[in-house]
Amino acid sequence: MNASGLRPGPRASNAGGAEGPSFTEMWHDLRPIGRNPATGGYRRYAWTPADTDCRAWFKSQATTRGLTYEVDRNGNQWAWLGDPQAGGAIVTGSHLDSVPDGGPFDGPLGVVSAFAALDELRRRGAEFTKPFAITNFGDEEGARFGLACVGSRLTSGALTREAAHKLTDADGVTLPQAMENAGYDPDAIGVDRERLDRIGAFIELHVEQGRALDLSGDAIGIASSIWPHGRWRFDFAGEANHAGTTRLVDRRDPMLTYAETVLAARREAQLAGAVATFGKVSVEPNGVNAIPSMVRGWLDSRAADQDALDRTVTAVEKAAHEYADAHGIDVSLTRESFTPIVEFDHALRDELARILGMSASASRGLKVPVLGTGAGHDAGILAQSIPTAMLFVRNPTGVSHSPAESAAEDDCLEGVRALADVLEGLACT
């Protein structure tokens, strides 16, 4: 397997239920959706045609397997086996949207693996004693409206309807307008406590966004926690002027302050043992021969603990003001999102380790280390409301949010088997 996808493989048998495509076939069918031929990356943004095509793919996989399909008030997709109203459901899945020019595995691997794991359990003849569901959470990456995990945040109440209605994309389209254009009701969105109360546990499988498993030589890992993280917008306001006629000493150029703040973020993150990235910038008027009047830069920062994160962001803000004062620039800071540290449910995490330690995977010598991550996930948002856990699949380069993101086919299939083992231990006993 490489970043461009998988070759078609044989159809998996599906004893005990309707026949579904194999992991390889599902991957092959999903691969072209939203892919930019010029970059090889994916542009599957919320409430766009690519998103619609991904949703149609999910519905097809659900109905092919005889699952009950539904879309909740927040646009999240669900495929149910058994009675959802019975309570204590075991749910798995992830997301299908992407960052700009993202890789193929971040999110889709968890959804494809969920359907493949169900097929594996049916081949084993496993009998479900609890309701089971596969889900695709909407707008996890936040690429269009700037806020990550919108679908799970709305469901859990971490994002209110009022706040969601204020979200706007780069073209000025609001979230309600985008939802209406896609055929959904934006006035129905909001906390869905009744749905969450049906769920006993949520397990998300995800490609690792780092090299911990590659360095340890393990194919599969269990998540311990998600680092606290957030996004901050820095606005640097200066004075537009002519690039060819304005003396350097007469300039109020916000680009200089922005550039110095970017360097300060790298320095302060290194001192605090954190990470900090200015990955998005907008410039006004954005002319080659014009000194900018405004530069906006978005900082993403994460750390293993809250104190390190606070030190980093505070130090970056201080540096920005110092540089701004030196250049006659006005600077303001807005926190656009924040997620505190997430400790996954310890009992559930330990149960996953116990199940995998006794599974056929263990007999093949599979070791499953427990590791933390700096990447945010729907499982982290839902952890405040229901027991959640995560499985990671090895990423041999550690590259993610890039077309170069990759995972070996053998490791992906090992992930499917591990997920099936976990689901069997939780939902079939």
LINTA-V755880 format. One record per residue. N is the residue number from 1. RES is the residue in three letters. BURIAL is # if it has 24 or more other ideal C-beta (glycine too) atoms within 12 Angstrom, else .. Layout:
BEGIN
n res burial
N RES BURIAL
N RES BURIAL
END
This chain:
BEGIN
n res burial
1 MET #
2 ASN .
3 ALA #
4 SER .
5 GLY #
6 LEU #
7 ARG .
8 PRO .
9 GLY .
10 PRO .
11 ARG .
12 ALA #
13 SER .
14 ASN #
15 ALA .
16 GLY .
17 GLY #
18 ALA .
19 GLU .
20 GLY #
21 PRO #
22 SER #
23 PHE #
24 THR #
25 GLU #
26 MET #
27 TRP #
28 HIS .
29 ASP #
30 LEU #
31 ARG #
32 PRO .
33 ILE #
34 GLY #
35 ARG #
36 ASN .
37 PRO .
38 ALA .
39 THR .
40 GLY #
41 GLY #
42 TYR #
43 ARG #
44 ARG #
45 TYR #
46 ALA #
47 TRP #
48 THR #
49 PRO .
50 ALA #
51 ASP #
52 THR #
53 ASP #
54 CYS #
55 ARG #
56 ALA .
57 TRP #
58 PHE #
59 LYS #
60 SER #
61 GLN #
62 ALA #
63 THR .
64 THR #
65 ARG #
66 GLY .
67 LEU #
68 THR .
69 TYR #
70 GLU #
71 VAL #
72 ASP #
73 ARG #
74 ASN #
75 GLY #
76 ASN #
77 GLN #
78 TRP #
79 ALA #
80 TRP #
81 LEU #
82 GLY #
83 ASP .
84 PRO #
85 GLN .
86 ALA .
87 GLY .
88 GLY #
89 ALA #
90 ILE #
91 VAL #
92 THR #
93 GLY #
94 SER #
95 HIS #
96 LEU #
97 ASP #
98 SER #
99 VAL #
100 PRO #
101 ASP #
102 GLY #
103 GLY #
104 PRO #
105 PHE #
106 ASP #
107 GLY #
108 PRO #
109 LEU #
110 GLY #
111 VAL #
112 VAL #
113 SER #
114 ALA #
115 PHE #
116 ALA #
117 ALA #
118 LEU #
119 ASP #
120 GLU #
121 LEU #
122 ARG #
123 ARG #
124 ARG #
125 GLY .
126 ALA #
127 GLU .
128 PHE #
129 THR .
130 LYS #
131 PRO #
132 PHE #
133 ALA #
134 ILE #
135 THR #
136 ASN #
137 PHE #
138 GLY #
139 ASP #
140 GLU #
141 GLU #
142 GLY #
143 ALA #
144 ARG #
145 PHE #
146 GLY #
147 LEU #
148 ALA #
149 CYS #
150 VAL #
151 GLY #
152 SER #
153 ARG #
154 LEU #
155 THR #
156 SER #
157 GLY .
158 ALA #
159 LEU #
160 THR .
161 ARG #
162 GLU .
163 ALA .
164 ALA #
165 HIS #
166 LYS .
167 LEU #
168 THR .
169 ASP #
170 ALA .
171 ASP .
172 GLY .
173 VAL .
174 THR .
175 LEU #
176 PRO #
177 GLN .
178 ALA #
179 MET #
180 GLU .
181 ASN .
182 ALA #
183 GLY .
184 TYR #
185 ASP .
186 PRO #
187 ASP .
188 ALA .
189 ILE #
190 GLY #
191 VAL #
192 ASP #
193 ARG .
194 GLU .
195 ARG #
196 LEU #
197 ASP .
198 ARG #
199 ILE #
200 GLY #
201 ALA #
202 PHE #
203 ILE #
204 GLU #
205 LEU #
206 HIS #
207 VAL #
208 GLU #
209 GLN #
210 GLY #
211 ARG .
212 ALA #
213 LEU #
214 ASP #
215 LEU .
216 SER .
217 GLY .
218 ASP #
219 ALA #
220 ILE #
221 GLY #
222 ILE #
223 ALA #
224 SER #
225 SER #
226 ILE #
227 TRP #
228 PRO #
229 HIS #
230 GLY #
231 ARG #
232 TRP #
233 ARG #
234 PHE #
235 ASP #
236 PHE #
237 ALA #
238 GLY #
239 GLU #
240 ALA #
241 ASN .
242 HIS .
243 ALA .
244 GLY .
245 THR .
246 THR .
247 ARG .
248 LEU .
249 VAL .
250 ASP .
251 ARG #
252 ARG #
253 ASP #
254 PRO #
255 MET #
256 LEU #
257 THR #
258 TYR #
259 ALA #
260 GLU #
261 THR #
262 VAL #
263 LEU .
264 ALA #
265 ALA #
266 ARG #
267 ARG .
268 GLU #
269 ALA #
270 GLN .
271 LEU .
272 ALA #
273 GLY .
274 ALA #
275 VAL #
276 ALA #
277 THR #
278 PHE #
279 GLY .
280 LYS #
281 VAL #
282 SER .
283 VAL #
284 GLU .
285 PRO .
286 ASN .
287 GLY .
288 VAL .
289 ASN .
290 ALA .
291 ILE #
292 PRO #
293 SER #
294 MET #
295 VAL #
296 ARG #
297 GLY #
298 TRP #
299 LEU #
300 ASP #
301 SER #
302 ARG #
303 ALA #
304 ALA #
305 ASP .
306 GLN #
307 ASP .
308 ALA #
309 LEU #
310 ASP #
311 ARG .
312 THR #
313 VAL #
314 THR #
315 ALA #
316 VAL #
317 GLU #
318 LYS .
319 ALA #
320 ALA #
321 HIS #
322 GLU .
323 TYR #
324 ALA #
325 ASP .
326 ALA .
327 HIS #
328 GLY .
329 ILE #
330 ASP .
331 VAL #
332 SER .
333 LEU #
334 THR .
335 ARG .
336 GLU #
337 SER #
338 PHE #
339 THR #
340 PRO #
341 ILE #
342 VAL #
343 GLU #
344 PHE #
345 ASP #
346 HIS .
347 ALA .
348 LEU #
349 ARG #
350 ASP .
351 GLU #
352 LEU #
353 ALA #
354 ARG .
355 ILE #
356 LEU #
357 GLY #
358 MET .
359 SER #
360 ALA .
361 SER #
362 ALA .
363 SER .
364 ARG .
365 GLY .
366 LEU #
367 LYS .
368 VAL #
369 PRO #
370 VAL #
371 LEU #
372 GLY #
373 THR #
374 GLY #
375 ALA #
376 GLY #
377 HIS #
378 ASP #
379 ALA #
380 GLY #
381 ILE #
382 LEU #
383 ALA #
384 GLN #
385 SER #
386 ILE #
387 PRO #
388 THR #
389 ALA #
390 MET #
391 LEU #
392 PHE #
393 VAL #
394 ARG #
395 ASN #
396 PRO #
397 THR #
398 GLY #
399 VAL #
400 SER #
401 HIS #
402 SER #
403 PRO #
404 ALA #
405 GLU #
406 SER #
407 ALA #
408 ALA #
409 GLU #
410 ASP .
411 ASP #
412 CYS #
413 LEU #
414 GLU #
415 GLY #
416 VAL #
417 ARG #
418 ALA #
419 LEU #
420 ALA #
421 ASP #
422 VAL #
423 LEU #
424 GLU #
425 GLY #
426 LEU #
427 ALA #
428 CYS #
429 THR .
END
